[in-house]
Amino acid sequence: MARILITGTSKGIGYEATLLLARAGHEVIATMRNPGASDLGKVTTEEKLPVTVLPMDVDDDASVSSVFQEQGASIDVLVNNAGIYSINAVEDESLDQFRRVIETNYLGAVRCVKEVLPAMRERRAGCIVNVTSIAGRIAFGSTSAYNASKFALEGFTEALAQEVSGHGVKVALVEPGIIDTPMATTHLPQFDSETIYPHGRRIHAFFHNPEKPEASPALVGEMIRHVIESDDPRLRFPVGPDAHPFLGWRSSLSDEDWVGLGRFESDADYFQRVFVDTGVDLRTG
């Protein structure tokens, strides 16, 4: 069994992955900014699971360094899951928000990788799983900050995988589609209500579509477990009922046609085009 450190475990994917991996017998170090705001510690204690809950802010060099100085040398697997979402057109998004999203979603993962990598390389064993998103491969209007952070993490991971491929360290990307986490449901970010851009409304329609298939965060936890426990050599692991359909939709269109989807002036025309292209009926949202 592996010793696994996971970031962003207070809720959603990180929470479910912690429980799933611990119930499978792995020892999990579950980190989050504020352990007092989550019931994960209570649940794992009641179930007598091999979980240690620790405070760690992936945005903060000292916070990350402190945890890894104590835990790093013995970590077999790092799962970079911490992330935040943002919905706004470029003109409406503040530079501070761009910085926050990049700091957490991209640089937070880089900080953690740099802490565990020397020990993994020296013992020629280890696994790094970076949880990105299909938004690391597909860009939608009004998600530029999030897209930028996930595209960056995808490129970083692909480069990292090449660098350590001869040193016994496994590197993988887990790419969820729309998953039923608080970030995508009760805490879905709002967009500037005064915006002239329609794209934020259209992004919301994908999340609020009543015909959207159920997608438990446990699906992502199962994929993370598969990456850790298997010899599957792939770099990228899309997961969720809409992940492959979204990726297929994007690959079926030229760059020019994809950009052209943003030119529809009315939501009705845009939704009709989405329905023709994908069968997803946002008109019922």
C-alpha positions as CSV (number, residue, x, y, z in Angstrom):
1,M,0.0,0.0,0.0
2,A,1.1,3.5,-0.8
3,R,1.6,6.6,1.3
4,I,-0.4,9.3,-0.6
5,L,-0.5,13.1,-0.1
6,I,-3.6,14.8,-1.6
7,T,-4.2,18.6,-1.8
8,G,-7.6,20.2,-1.6
9,T,-9.4,17.6,0.4
10,S,-12.0,19.6,2.3
11,K,-14.8,18.7,-0.1
12,G,-15.5,17.4,-3.6
13,I,-13.0,15.3,-5.5
14,G,-10.2,15.5,-2.9
15,Y,-12.6,14.5,-0.1
16,E,-14.0,11.5,-2.0
17,A,-10.5,10.4,-3.2
18,T,-9.2,10.5,0.3
19,L,-12.0,8.2,1.6
20,L,-11.8,5.9,-1.4
21,L,-8.0,5.4,-1.2
22,A,-8.0,5.0,2.6
23,R,-10.8,2.5,2.5
24,A,-8.7,0.6,-0.1
25,G,-5.9,0.4,2.5
26,H,-3.6,3.2,1.4
27,E,-2.3,5.7,4.0
28,V,-3.5,9.2,3.1
29,I,-2.2,12.6,4.2
30,A,-5.2,14.8,3.4
31,T,-4.3,18.5,3.2
32,M,-6.5,21.6,3.0
33,R,-6.4,25.3,3.9
34,N,-8.7,25.0,6.9
35,P,-9.3,21.5,8.4
36,G,-11.9,23.0,10.9
37,A,-14.2,23.8,8.0
38,S,-14.5,20.2,6.8
39,D,-15.8,17.0,8.5
40,L,-13.2,14.8,6.8
41,G,-11.2,14.4,10.0
42,K,-14.3,13.4,11.9
43,V,-15.4,10.9,9.3
44,T,-12.0,9.2,8.9
45,T,-11.6,9.0,12.7
46,E,-15.0,7.4,13.1
47,E,-14.2,4.8,10.4
48,K,-10.7,4.3,11.8
49,L,-9.2,5.0,8.4
50,P,-5.4,5.6,7.9
51,V,-5.8,9.3,7.2
52,T,-3.9,12.3,8.7
53,V,-5.6,15.6,8.1
54,L,-3.1,18.5,7.9
55,P,-3.5,22.3,7.2
56,M,-1.7,23.4,4.1
57,D,-2.2,26.3,1.8
58,V,-0.8,25.5,-1.7
59,D,-0.5,29.3,-2.4
60,D,2.0,29.7,0.4
61,D,5.6,28.7,0.1
62,A,6.2,28.4,3.9
63,S,3.0,26.3,4.4
64,V,3.9,23.9,1.7
65,S,7.5,23.6,2.8
66,S,6.5,22.9,6.4
67,V,4.3,20.0,5.5
68,F,6.7,18.4,3.1
69,Q,9.7,18.8,5.3
70,E,7.9,16.6,7.8
71,Q,6.2,14.2,5.4
72,G,7.9,14.5,2.0
73,A,10.7,11.9,2.0
74,S,8.2,9.1,2.7
75,I,5.5,10.1,0.2
76,D,5.0,7.5,-2.5
77,V,2.2,9.4,-4.4
78,L,1.4,13.1,-4.7
79,V,-2.1,14.0,-5.9
80,N,-2.4,17.7,-6.8
81,N,-6.1,18.3,-6.7
82,A,-6.5,21.8,-5.0
83,G,-8.2,24.2,-7.4
84,I,-10.5,27.2,-7.7
85,Y,-12.9,28.1,-10.6
86,S,-13.7,31.5,-12.1
87,I,-16.2,32.6,-14.7
88,N,-15.8,36.0,-16.4
89,A,-14.9,37.4,-19.7
90,V,-11.3,38.7,-20.0
91,E,-12.5,42.3,-20.0
92,D,-14.5,41.7,-16.8
93,E,-12.0,39.6,-14.9
94,S,-9.6,41.4,-12.5
95,L,-5.9,40.9,-12.7
96,D,-6.0,39.9,-9.0
97,Q,-8.4,37.1,-9.8
98,F,-6.2,35.9,-12.7
99,R,-3.3,35.8,-10.2
100,R,-5.4,33.9,-7.6
101,V,-6.4,31.2,-10.1
102,I,-3.0,30.8,-11.5
103,E,-1.4,30.7,-8.0
104,T,-3.7,27.9,-6.8
105,N,-4.3,25.8,-9.8
106,Y,-0.9,26.0,-11.4
107,L,1.8,27.2,-9.1
108,G,0.3,25.4,-6.1
109,A,0.9,22.1,-8.0
110,V,4.4,23.2,-9.1
111,R,5.3,23.9,-5.4
112,C,4.2,20.5,-4.3
113,V,6.0,18.7,-7.2
114,K,9.3,20.4,-6.4
115,E,9.0,19.3,-2.8
116,V,8.5,15.5,-3.5
117,L,10.5,15.1,-6.7
118,P,14.1,14.8,-5.4
119,A,13.2,11.9,-3.0
120,M,11.2,10.1,-5.6
121,R,14.0,10.5,-8.2
122,E,16.6,9.3,-5.8
123,R,14.8,6.1,-4.9
124,R,13.6,5.7,-8.5
125,A,10.0,5.2,-7.5
126,G,7.0,7.4,-7.1
127,C,3.8,8.7,-8.7
128,I,2.6,12.3,-9.4
129,V,-1.0,12.7,-10.4
130,N,-2.1,16.2,-11.4
131,V,-5.9,16.7,-11.5
132,T,-6.6,19.2,-14.3
133,S,-9.8,19.3,-16.3
134,I,-11.0,19.0,-19.9
135,A,-10.7,22.8,-19.6
136,G,-7.0,22.1,-19.8
137,R,-7.6,21.0,-23.4
138,I,-10.7,23.0,-24.4
139,A,-11.1,26.7,-24.0
140,F,-14.6,28.3,-23.5
141,G,-15.4,32.0,-23.5
142,S,-15.6,33.4,-20.0
143,T,-13.3,30.9,-18.4
144,S,-10.0,32.3,-19.5
145,A,-8.4,32.5,-16.1
146,Y,-9.3,28.9,-15.3
147,N,-8.4,27.7,-18.8
148,A,-5.0,29.4,-18.6
149,S,-4.2,27.7,-15.3
150,K,-5.3,24.3,-16.5
151,F,-3.6,24.6,-19.9
152,A,-0.4,25.6,-18.0
153,L,-0.6,22.6,-15.7
154,E,-1.2,20.3,-18.7
155,G,2.0,21.6,-20.4
156,F,4.0,21.5,-17.2
157,T,2.9,17.9,-16.5
158,E,3.8,16.7,-20.1
159,A,7.2,18.3,-19.7
160,L,7.7,16.8,-16.3
161,A,6.7,13.4,-17.5
162,Q,9.5,13.5,-20.1
163,E,12.1,14.7,-17.6
164,V,11.5,11.9,-15.1
165,S,10.6,9.1,-17.5
166,G,14.1,7.6,-17.0
167,H,14.0,8.0,-13.2
168,G,11.3,5.6,-12.2
169,V,8.7,8.3,-11.5
170,K,5.2,7.9,-13.0
171,V,3.4,11.1,-14.0
172,A,-0.2,11.3,-15.1
173,L,-3.0,13.8,-15.8
174,V,-6.6,13.1,-14.6
175,E,-9.0,15.3,-16.6
176,P,-12.5,15.5,-15.2
177,G,-15.5,16.8,-17.1
178,I,-18.3,18.5,-15.3
179,I,-18.4,16.7,-11.9
180,D,-21.1,17.2,-9.2
181,T,-18.9,19.0,-6.7
182,P,-19.7,22.2,-4.7
183,M,-17.6,24.2,-7.2
184,A,-19.9,23.1,-10.0
185,T,-23.2,23.2,-8.1
186,T,-23.9,25.2,-4.9
187,H,-20.7,27.2,-5.1
188,L,-20.6,27.7,-8.9
189,P,-18.9,31.1,-9.5
190,Q,-21.1,33.9,-10.7
191,F,-20.1,36.2,-13.6
192,D,-20.3,40.0,-13.8
193,S,-24.0,40.8,-14.1
194,E,-23.3,44.0,-16.0
195,T,-21.3,42.3,-18.7
196,I,-21.9,42.8,-22.4
197,Y,-20.6,39.3,-23.0
198,P,-23.1,36.4,-23.2
199,H,-20.6,33.6,-22.6
200,G,-20.9,33.4,-18.9
201,R,-24.6,32.7,-19.1
202,R,-23.8,30.0,-21.6
203,I,-21.2,28.4,-19.3
204,H,-23.8,28.4,-16.5
205,A,-26.3,26.6,-18.8
206,F,-23.9,23.6,-19.1
207,F,-23.8,23.3,-15.3
208,H,-27.5,23.9,-14.8
209,N,-28.7,21.7,-17.6
210,P,-31.4,19.4,-16.0
211,E,-30.5,16.6,-18.3
212,K,-26.9,16.7,-17.3
213,P,-25.8,13.1,-16.3
214,E,-25.0,12.5,-12.7
215,A,-21.2,12.6,-12.1
216,S,-20.1,11.8,-8.6
217,P,-16.7,13.0,-7.5
218,A,-16.1,9.4,-6.6
219,L,-15.7,8.7,-10.3
220,V,-12.6,10.9,-10.3
221,G,-11.4,9.2,-7.1
222,E,-11.7,5.8,-8.8
223,M,-9.7,7.1,-11.8
224,I,-7.0,8.4,-9.4
225,R,-6.9,5.0,-7.8
226,H,-6.6,3.3,-11.2
227,V,-3.6,5.5,-12.0
228,I,-1.9,4.7,-8.7
229,E,-2.5,1.0,-8.6
230,S,-2.2,0.0,-12.3
231,D,0.6,-0.1,-14.8
232,D,-1.4,1.9,-17.3
233,P,1.2,3.9,-19.2
234,R,-1.1,6.7,-20.5
235,L,-0.3,10.3,-19.6
236,R,-3.9,11.6,-19.9
237,F,-7.0,10.1,-18.2
238,P,-10.3,11.9,-19.0
239,V,-13.1,11.0,-16.6
240,G,-16.8,11.7,-16.3
241,P,-19.8,11.1,-18.6
242,D,-19.2,14.2,-20.6
243,A,-15.4,14.3,-20.7
244,H,-14.9,12.3,-23.9
245,P,-17.9,13.9,-25.7
246,F,-16.6,17.4,-25.0
247,L,-13.1,16.4,-26.2
248,G,-14.7,14.8,-29.3
249,W,-16.7,18.0,-30.0
250,R,-13.7,20.1,-29.8
251,S,-11.6,17.8,-32.0
252,S,-14.3,17.7,-34.6
253,L,-14.1,21.4,-35.3
254,S,-11.3,23.5,-36.8
255,D,-9.9,26.3,-34.7
256,E,-11.8,28.8,-36.8
257,D,-15.1,27.0,-36.4
258,W,-14.6,26.7,-32.6
259,V,-13.8,30.4,-32.3
260,G,-16.9,31.1,-34.5
261,L,-19.2,29.5,-31.9
262,G,-18.6,32.7,-29.8
263,R,-20.1,34.9,-32.5
264,F,-23.7,33.8,-31.9
265,E,-25.6,36.9,-30.8
266,S,-28.5,35.0,-29.2
267,D,-28.4,32.3,-26.6
268,A,-31.1,30.4,-28.5
269,D,-29.0,30.2,-31.6
270,Y,-25.9,29.1,-29.6
271,F,-27.9,26.5,-27.8
272,Q,-29.3,25.2,-31.0
273,R,-25.8,24.9,-32.5
274,V,-24.7,23.0,-29.3
275,F,-27.6,20.6,-29.7
276,V,-26.8,20.0,-33.4
277,D,-23.2,19.4,-32.7
278,T,-23.4,17.4,-29.5
279,G,-27.0,16.3,-28.7
280,V,-26.8,18.3,-25.4
281,D,-30.0,20.2,-25.1
282,L,-29.3,23.4,-23.2
283,R,-32.6,24.8,-24.4
284,T,-34.3,23.0,-21.5
285,G,-32.0,24.8,-18.9
